[in-house]
Amino acid sequence: AKLRKGGARKEFEGKIAVVSGAASGIGKACAKAFLDAGACVLGLDKNPAVEAAFKGANWLGVTVDLTDAAAVGAALDTCAHCFGGVDVLVLNAGILPKSAPIADIDPAAWELSLNVNLTASQRLLTASIPYLKNGVDPCVVLVGTKNAPAPGKGMACYSVPKMALTQLARIATLELAPVGIRVNTVHPDAVFDTGLWTEEVLQTRAAAYGLTVDQYKRRNLLKAEITSHDVARAVRAMAGPDFFKVTGAQLPVNGGDERTV
């Protein structure tokens, strides 16, 4: 058969994706992955850098506080007016608080982590459901963490809201399947090319495991370094046709972990 003028149709051409935390790290890599595959992408982030993260008519970056339900609703309304709706939702926004044992948790750090790592995704998911119900092959992909199934000491401030996010995904799977919306989760670990991992955090976490920083970076079974683009490819795959009959899945993207195999 003859290809249409301009080449083969891209996998996500005609699709609209919304990505939270899109100004940097895994979120920015996810936005690029969908843009490269032909999608229109709304990128959301509290960092104004999101607005100029990419160029082109298929990109719309909006500065927004994702814990503000009204602001999130307005951003999605803008997306619907500009692109026509929402087909794919990637819940990625998150922060990595300073490591601390439970006895020493700063209440302000705990509240901030709950707000960003859990509440922000809940607000965006809730606001997106009416749009997804009218989407084409609609799906939600949550970016979790290896710390959900296998937490580490000193990481309660991070692991607890991320585990709750995983539970939110499981419940969303049950509630949204009847309307044809798939919900899946990826669990990355040790993705060091993101703003979450400062040198201080790296040294602290490596020391907690009795490892050097280099050993800590490659402590997975494959001894592989995981990048934000590795995670983004997994996210895009879960939104694509190979996963059209998959919902409720939790996919590790971590090079293999002996605690979760």
Solvent accessible surface area in square Angstrom, and as a share of the most:
residue,aa,sasa,rsa
1,A,154,1.19
2,K,198,0.84
3,L,129,0.64
4,R,124,0.45
5,K,197,0.84
6,G,84,0.80
7,G,29,0.27
8,A,68,0.53
9,R,152,0.56
10,K,108,0.46
11,E,102,0.46
12,F,2,0.01
13,E,54,0.24
14,G,61,0.58
15,K,23,0.10
16,I,16,0.08
17,A,0,0.00
18,V,0,0.00
19,V,0,0.00
20,S,2,0.01
21,G,12,0.11
22,A,0,0.00
23,A,11,0.09
24,S,62,0.40
25,G,19,0.18
26,I,22,0.11
27,G,0,0.00
28,K,77,0.32
29,A,4,0.03
30,C,0,0.00
31,A,0,0.00
32,K,90,0.38
33,A,11,0.08
34,F,0,0.00
35,L,32,0.16
36,D,75,0.39
37,A,9,0.07
38,G,12,0.12
39,A,0,0.00
40,C,30,0.18
41,V,0,0.00
42,L,0,0.00
43,G,0,0.00
44,L,0,0.00
45,D,19,0.10
46,K,143,0.61
47,N,68,0.35
48,P,89,0.56
49,A,58,0.45
50,V,0,0.00
51,E,98,0.44
52,A,86,0.67
53,A,21,0.17
54,F,40,0.17
55,K,199,0.84
56,G,55,0.53
57,A,98,0.76
58,N,61,0.31
59,W,21,0.07
60,L,44,0.22
61,G,11,0.11
62,V,34,0.19
63,T,55,0.32
64,V,11,0.06
65,D,77,0.40
66,L,14,0.07
67,T,37,0.22
68,D,61,0.32
69,A,60,0.47
70,A,82,0.64
71,A,33,0.26
72,V,1,0.00
73,G,29,0.28
74,A,60,0.47
75,A,5,0.04
76,L,0,0.00
77,D,64,0.33
78,T,56,0.33
79,C,0,0.00
80,A,27,0.21
81,H,148,0.66
82,C,78,0.47
83,F,41,0.17
84,G,62,0.59
85,G,12,0.12
86,V,1,0.01
87,D,7,0.03
88,V,1,0.00
89,L,0,0.00
90,V,0,0.00
91,L,1,0.01
92,N,19,0.10
93,A,10,0.08
94,G,28,0.27
95,I,38,0.19
96,L,23,0.11
97,P,17,0.11
98,K,152,0.64
99,S,23,0.15
100,A,22,0.17
101,P,76,0.48
102,I,136,0.69
103,A,99,0.77
104,D,98,0.51
105,I,35,0.18
106,D,77,0.40
107,P,104,0.65
108,A,69,0.54
109,A,34,0.26
110,W,69,0.24
111,E,96,0.43
112,L,93,0.46
113,S,1,0.00
114,L,45,0.22
115,N,64,0.33
116,V,26,0.15
117,N,1,0.00
118,L,41,0.20
119,T,31,0.18
120,A,3,0.02
121,S,4,0.02
122,Q,64,0.28
123,R,84,0.31
124,L,0,0.00
125,L,8,0.04
126,T,78,0.46
127,A,28,0.21
128,S,0,0.00
129,I,40,0.20
130,P,78,0.49
131,Y,54,0.21
132,L,0,0.00
133,K,110,0.47
134,N,132,0.68
135,G,19,0.19
136,V,90,0.51
137,D,61,0.32
138,P,14,0.09
139,C,1,0.00
140,V,0,0.00
141,V,0,0.00
142,L,1,0.00
143,V,6,0.03
144,G,5,0.05
145,T,9,0.05
146,K,5,0.02
147,N,16,0.08
148,A,9,0.07
149,P,75,0.47
150,A,3,0.02
151,P,68,0.43
152,G,18,0.17
153,K,170,0.72
154,G,20,0.19
155,M,12,0.05
156,A,19,0.15
157,C,8,0.05
158,Y,24,0.09
159,S,8,0.05
160,V,70,0.40
161,P,1,0.00
162,K,8,0.03
163,M,80,0.36
164,A,38,0.30
165,L,4,0.02
166,T,5,0.03
167,Q,82,0.36
168,L,42,0.21
169,A,4,0.03
170,R,131,0.48
171,I,79,0.40
172,A,7,0.05
173,T,17,0.10
174,L,136,0.68
175,E,118,0.53
176,L,9,0.05
177,A,49,0.38
178,P,110,0.69
179,V,69,0.40
180,G,47,0.45
181,I,1,0.01
182,R,20,0.07
183,V,1,0.01
184,N,2,0.01
185,T,3,0.02
186,V,0,0.00
187,H,8,0.04
188,P,8,0.05
189,D,20,0.10
190,A,10,0.08
191,V,7,0.04
192,F,23,0.10
193,D,78,0.40
194,T,18,0.10
195,G,66,0.64
196,L,61,0.30
197,W,44,0.15
198,T,72,0.42
199,E,102,0.46
200,E,104,0.46
201,V,21,0.12
202,L,11,0.05
203,Q,100,0.44
204,T,58,0.34
205,R,7,0.03
206,A,2,0.02
207,A,75,0.58
208,A,49,0.38
209,Y,80,0.31
210,G,67,0.64
211,L,61,0.30
212,T,79,0.46
213,V,41,0.24
214,D,96,0.50
215,Q,98,0.43
216,Y,5,0.02
217,K,58,0.24
218,R,100,0.36
219,R,58,0.21
220,N,12,0.06
221,L,96,0.48
222,L,136,0.68
223,K,129,0.55
224,A,33,0.26
225,E,79,0.35
226,I,17,0.08
227,T,47,0.27
228,S,6,0.04
229,H,83,0.37
230,D,42,0.22
231,V,0,0.00
232,A,1,0.01
233,R,129,0.47
234,A,17,0.13
235,V,0,0.00
236,R,63,0.23
237,A,47,0.36
238,M,1,0.00
239,A,0,0.00
240,G,2,0.02
241,P,69,0.43
242,D,131,0.68
243,F,48,0.20
244,F,76,0.32
245,K,202,0.86
246,V,51,0.29
247,T,60,0.35
248,G,39,0.38
249,A,31,0.24
250,Q,82,0.36
251,L,66,0.33
252,P,76,0.48
253,V,22,0.12
254,N,10,0.05
255,G,13,0.12
256,G,21,0.21
257,D,22,0.11
258,E,136,0.61
259,R,130,0.47
260,T,49,0.29
261,V,139,0.80
